[in-house]
Amino acid sequence: MAEELEPLSEGEAFLDIWNMLPDNIHSFPEELPVWDPTPVGSPLDPPGSGVLVPPPLPAEPPPPPVPPSPVVPSTEDYGGHHDFRLRFRETGTAKSVTCTYSPELNKLYCRLAKPCPVQVKVGVPPPPGTLLRAVAVYKKSEHVAEVVRRCPHHERCGGPGDGLAPAQHLIRVEGNPQARYHDDETTKRHSVAVPYEPPEVGSDCTTVLYNFMCNSSCMGGMNRRPILAILTLEGPGGQILGRRCFEVRVCACPGRDRKIEEENFRKRGGAKRALSPTAEAPESSKKRVLNPDSEVFCLQIRGRRRYEMLKEINDALEAAEGGAAPPRPTKGRRPRGEGLVPRGKKLLLKGEPADSD
């Protein structure tokens, strides 16, 4: 029977394994090899190495330069090659409406921080990467150089969407997380841009919801100064493909204000039409001047004596021309005593006997 081996202790087992290792395992190299950054299979490998290296990707062309922003933006409508247009929903002038547009005045009336749907329509689809930008400017020339911003009160109080938009921006876009707010470095004007989206199936326009975050009457902000909203269709390089403008009034009752301003506009238009025939008055006066001797004039004279003297002169001139002076009724007072009965006397009627003294 084979002789059974005694089990080794843990220390003896480790010592036997250590002695079985080669001698060079206990020594470390004095210098580590230098790392070579050349990847395996690079073009520096000798030909025939069998490693295929893909060609380097071509560098992307730089984007076209963005045209500089004008200090005074243009407010002229420009449809361009793409026939860029805007449309607004018909809402009437009821007191309950939060947004209404007047085609007669080209003016949008809306409440503070209420969405205003603006429909964007193009005749020719723009290229990919096109943006729709909105910026506000003052309408009058004495204020057009100023930046339209919110009043300090509303800027501090905040409002819906303050987490996504800067507090000082007046125009905001609702319901579009791709909206980008921009402060121009040159003009310091505020704008908001959204990517242009083609209309859905069965529709011919795209709707964008805009909010106006300050009243037109706010002190320290617009301060009752009229503003214009400029919507531009911008290409990938920043070039203007189309432009549309409309006036905006932010108020508490848009329907009432629209109705009042439209009535005033019609009254002014009616007054102008009524006054237009007076332009022909100079022509008629010229015709009368052709024969001045036949004209009749009215002269106001103060004092009876002066009137009698001038009347005698006029009668003499009329007689000198060979015609009798035409009898003219006078508005002067009747001479004293003329046509009056003396005091204490009785006016006798025909057939009545006179009283004896």
Buried (B, 14 or more C-beta within 10 A) or exposed (E): EEEEEEEEEEEEEEEEEEEEEEEEEEEEEEEEEEEEEEEEEEEEBEEEEEEEEEEEEEEEEEEEEEEEBEEEBEBEBBBBEBEBBBBBEEBEBEEEBBBBBBEEBEBBBBBBBBBBBBBBBBEEEBEEEBBBBBBBBBBEEEBBEEBBBBBEEBBEEEBEBBEBBBBBBBBBBBEBEEBBBBEBEEBEBBBBBBEBBEBEEEEEBBBBBBBBBBBBBBEEBBEEBBBBBBBBBBBEEBEBBBBBBBBBBBBEBBBBBBBEBBEEBEEEEEEEEEEEEEEEEEEEEEEEEEEEEEEEEEEEEEEEEEBEEEBEEEEEEEEEEEEEBEEEEEEEEEEEEEEEEEEEEEEEEEEEEEEEE
